[in-house]
Amino acid sequence: MPTFKIVTINILSDLKLWEKRRWLICAGLADLEPDLVALQEVSITENNTRWLADQLGFPHVHLTPKTGAAGNIEGIAILSRLEVEDRASLDLMTQNRVAQYVRVRIDGQPVILANGHFLWQPGESPQRQRQIERLLEWLEPIERDYPVVIAGDFNSTPDTAAIQIMRHHFVSAYAAIHGAEPEYTAPTPLPRSKWKTIRTLLNFIRYIRIKDIDLNWRGTLDYIFVSERVQVNDCQIVLDKPSPRDPDLYPSDHLGLMAVLEI
């Protein structure tokens, strides 16, 4: 049966350490040899999606900038070794967030890979839940015709309504193999620039609730979901090792997920 491998990772738009950590991402992806890679927080100004694609030999890139002025800075992207037959993007309507998909063919079988980066807010978020519902409405007619995989940074822990909605329609690849979600996928010890930290707080101050502030927090935010026509053969945490020369230099502030899937 047709099998393929995908990886998803939020590569962090903070470029403070990009020149060093990009090689960790590149080497990790080269070892994994995925057919498809879903990336979140790609830099539009740095064009690091194209750099990764060129280094790794991915001929096809589907880049979707955020909406509004944020689209000049950041977006999401899918890298594909397979010919892309169709592609589309979706405005998630809040926080300039977007989703996207590509249709590729695995040994003659068309498959959809969707990628998203959803609203950031600790704890429950009705706005993020609406984004998930919007994504599912968008993909519903496509799912009737094709196997569907949805990957990305959902900014939602497994107990939230957004992830419960996803589980109602799709299967979590990691949980299918391990019986539960990972202990955490973010954050790693990777340092962030002071300006990026301050800007994040200023941009999202209205989404922070005092009861949800925890300076020592870590949890699972990243997932790979599959429709019923996709079998999960394996799913593991990847891109989780620091530089051998610096124990705080990780590929990103998020860990990656890799899944081996079968149609």
Secondary structure, DSSP 8 states (H G I E B T S, - for coil): --EEEEEEEE--S--TTHHHHHHHHHHHHHHH--SEEEEEEEETTTTHHHHHHHHHT--EEEEEE-SGGGGGTEEEEEEESS---EEEEEE-SSTT-EEEEEEEEETTEEEEEEEEE----SS--HHHHHHHHHHHHHHHHHHTTS-EEEEEE----TTSHHHHHHHHHSEEHHHHHHSS--S--B--S----HHHHHHHHHHTGGG--GGG--TT--B--EEEEE-TT-EEEEEEEES---BTTBTT--S-SS-EEEEEEE-
